[in-house]
């Protein structure tokens, strides 16, 4: 089984945080290389746990993946846009 997974990397207080937003799995390392290895291990453990529970297909489908042949592919956005949320006097409005 192959699973395509997007990973985002952030620097937070000198630590590199790795996040797989699609599956909501994260890990970290002191360097980018360590964070890459750490997130891979965390994802492998997560997938292994799902397989053990017999929930892997359900988890991937609920996370927006679709199966093409033997490969699970995440959904692709038709548009990505940043939105700023600003609050004034307790009421929220979009800018």
Protein Blocks (a to p, Z undefined) as FASTA:
>chain_A
ZZddddddddeehiacdddfknopacddfbfklmmmmmmmmmmmmmmmmmmnopmmmmmm
mnopacehjaccddddfbdcddddddeehiacdZZ
